[in-house]
C-alpha cells in the first residue's frame, strides 16, 4: 500500500513483449523448419535424377552390348560359305 510495484506482478507492457517474443520465435522456428523440408525435398529429387540417369545409362549400355554381339555374330562367315569356297 505504499505505492511500490512488486517484482512479481506482471505489467501489461511485459506481457505484450513476452507474447510478441513467443510469436516471433515460433515464426522463426516455423520458417527454419520450412527451409529444412525444402532442402530435404531438393536432396531427394537430386538423388532420384542421379539414380535415374545412372540406371538408364546402364540399361542403354547393356542393350548396346547385346546389339553389338548380334552384329558380330552376323558378320562371321557361315560354315556353308567356307564349304563352297573350299569345294571349288
PARO-750024 format. One line per field, with one value per residue (C-alpha): residue number from 1; y, z negated, x. Coordinates in nm, 2 decimals. Layout:
N
k = [NUM	...]
Y = [Y	...]
Z = [Z	...]
X = [X	...]
***
This chain:
88
k = [1	2	3	4	5	6	7	8	9	10	11	12	13	14	15	16	17	18	19	20	21	22	23	24	25	26	27	28	29	30	31	32	33	34	35	36	37	38	39	40	41	42	43	44	45	46	47	48	49	50	51	52	53	54	55	56	57	58	59	60	61	62	63	64	65	66	67	68	69	70	71	72	73	74	75	76	77	78	79	80	81	82	83	84	85	86	87	88]
Y = [0.00	0.23	0.27	0.04	-0.23	-0.57	-0.75	-1.04	-0.85	-0.86	-0.54	-0.50	-0.40	-0.70	-0.93	-0.78	-0.81	-1.17	-1.25	-1.08	-1.27	-1.60	-1.53	-1.41	-1.71	-1.95	-1.78	-1.81	-2.18	-2.24	-2.07	-2.27	-2.60	-2.50	-2.44	-2.78	-2.95	-2.77	-2.88	-3.24	-3.25	-3.10	-3.36	-3.65	-3.51	-3.47	-3.83	-3.95	-3.78	-3.91	-4.27	-4.24	-4.13	-4.40	-4.68	-4.55	-4.53	-4.89	-5.01	-4.85	-4.98	-5.33	-5.30	-5.16	-5.45	-5.71	-5.54	-5.54	-5.91	-5.97	-5.77	-5.96	-6.29	-6.18	-6.07	-6.40	-6.60	-6.91	-7.26	-7.31	-7.04	-7.19	-7.53	-7.36	-7.18	-7.49	-7.71	-7.50]
Z = [0.00	0.01	0.39	0.49	0.75	0.66	0.88	0.91	1.06	1.44	1.62	1.95	2.13	2.01	2.11	2.46	2.51	2.39	2.62	2.92	2.85	2.84	3.17	3.34	3.20	3.34	3.68	3.69	3.59	3.85	4.12	4.03	4.04	4.38	4.51	4.37	4.55	4.88	4.85	4.78	5.08	5.31	5.20	5.26	5.61	5.70	5.59	5.79	6.10	6.05	6.00	6.29	6.52	6.39	6.43	6.77	6.88	6.76	6.94	7.27	7.23	7.19	7.49	7.70	7.59	7.69	8.03	8.09	8.01	8.26	8.53	8.45	8.49	8.83	8.96	8.91	9.23	9.22	9.25	9.57	9.73	9.62	9.77	10.10	10.13	10.04	10.29	10.59]
X = [0.00	0.30	0.28	0.56	0.51	0.62	0.87	0.62	0.33	0.34	0.27	0.08	0.40	0.59	0.30	0.29	0.66	0.66	0.37	0.54	0.87	0.68	0.51	0.83	1.02	0.76	0.76	1.14	1.12	0.84	1.05	1.35	1.15	1.01	1.37	1.48	1.19	1.27	1.64	1.53	1.29	1.56	1.81	1.56	1.48	1.85	1.92	1.63	1.75	2.11	2.00	1.76	2.04	2.28	2.02	1.91	2.27	2.34	2.03	2.13	2.49	2.36	2.13	2.42	2.64	2.37	2.32	2.70	2.70	2.43	2.61	2.94	2.76	2.61	2.95	3.12	3.12	2.89	3.03	2.83	3.03	3.36	3.25	3.15	3.48	3.69	3.49	3.56]
***
